[in-house]
């Protein structure tokens, strides 16, 4: 017998789903060390300009009724080599996809993840974060950014 997932489990499954407020993903850098980054339609693909904060992604959590839940606590687990990361809470985004398909197109509030390349940076950079919901459940994600020449 199949059972519907618990609403809090559903929210955890959706915390990393793609949101349409950022640019589509570009190709990964084959020379970069570590695992390949997670790429989807919600991840920035256009190059970032050194010295200018650029949003890479909005991380959000929502419940079974597509309502915004408390923003996940985001921790940098692998810092970038050529830039800095900052977080901006309270950013609206549109859900591009959800596990059950019922929340696509809905708006929720989340936390913007911004990358700022340092002056003189070039090529590409990557960083990883972990998001933890109020329930204690976590998920991890790696991002890669291209730096404008």
Residue pairs with C-beta under 8 A, 6 or more apart in sequence:
5 13
5 99
7 63
7 64
8 63
8 133
8 135
8 137
9 137
10 63
10 64
10 99
10 100
11 61
11 62
11 63
11 64
11 69
11 133
11 135
12 61
12 133
12 135
12 137
12 139
13 99
14 61
14 62
14 95
14 98
14 99
14 103
15 59
15 60
15 61
15 72
15 131
15 133
15 139
16 38
16 59
16 131
16 139
16 141
17 42
17 95
17 96
17 97
17 98
17 99
18 40
18 41
18 42
18 43
18 95
18 96
18 97
19 42
19 57
19 58
19 60
19 93
19 94
19 95
19 96
19 108
19 110
20 41
20 42
20 93
20 94
20 95
20 96
21 42
21 55
21 58
21 91
21 92
21 93
21 94
22 42
22 43
22 44
22 55
22 56
22 57
22 58
23 43
23 44
23 45
23 46
24 41
24 43
24 45
25 39
25 40
25 41
25 43
25 44
25 45
26 39
26 45
26 46
26 144
26 146
28 36
28 37
28 39
28 144
29 123
29 124
29 126
29 144
29 146
32 124
32 126
32 144
34 78
34 126
34 142
35 142
36 142
37 43
37 126
37 142
37 143
37 144
38 141
38 142
38 143
39 144
41 96
41 97
42 57
42 58
42 96
43 56
43 57
43 143
44 54
44 55
44 56
44 57
44 143
44 145
45 146
46 146
47 145
47 146
47 147
47 148
47 149
48 54
48 83
48 115
48 116
48 117
48 145
48 146
48 147
48 148
49 117
49 148
50 116
50 117
50 118
50 119
50 120
50 121
50 147
50 148
51 116
51 117
51 118
51 119
52 116
52 117
53 86
53 114
53 115
53 116
54 114
54 115
54 116
54 145
55 88
55 112
55 113
55 114
56 113
56 114
56 115
56 143
56 145
57 112
57 113
57 141
57 143
58 91
58 93
58 110
58 111
58 112
58 113
59 71
59 72
59 74
59 110
59 111
59 113
59 129
59 131
59 141
60 68
60 71
60 72
60 93
60 95
60 108
60 109
60 110
60 111
61 68
61 69
61 70
61 71
61 72
61 108
61 110
61 133
62 68
62 69
62 95
62 98
62 103
62 106
62 108
63 69
64 100
66 95
66 98
66 102
66 103
66 106
66 108
67 108
68 108
68 109
68 110
69 133
69 134
70 133
70 134
71 89
71 109
71 110
71 111
72 111
72 131
72 132
72 133
73 131
73 132
73 133
74 87
74 111
74 113
74 129
74 130
74 131
74 132
75 129
75 130
75 131
75 132
76 85
76 127
76 128
76 129
77 128
77 129
77 130
77 140
78 126
78 127
78 128
78 142
79 85
79 127
80 115
80 125
80 126
80 127
80 145
81 125
82 117
82 118
82 121
82 122
82 123
82 125
82 147
83 115
83 116
83 117
83 118
83 121
83 125
83 127
83 145
83 147
84 115
84 116
84 118
85 113
85 114
85 115
85 116
85 127
85 129
86 114
86 116
87 111
87 112
87 113
87 114
88 111
88 112
88 114
89 111
89 112
90 109
90 111
91 109
91 110
91 111
91 112
92 107
92 108
92 109
93 107
93 108
93 109
93 110
94 105
94 106
94 107
95 103
95 104
95 105
95 106
95 107
95 108
96 104
97 104
98 104
113 129
113 143
115 125
115 127
115 143
115 145
117 125
117 145
117 147
121 147
122 147
122 149
123 146
123 147
124 144
124 145
124 146
124 147
125 144
125 145
125 147
126 142
126 143
126 144
126 145
127 142
127 143
128 140
128 141
128 142
128 143
129 140
129 141
129 143
130 138
130 139
130 140
130 141
131 138
131 139
131 140
131 141
132 138
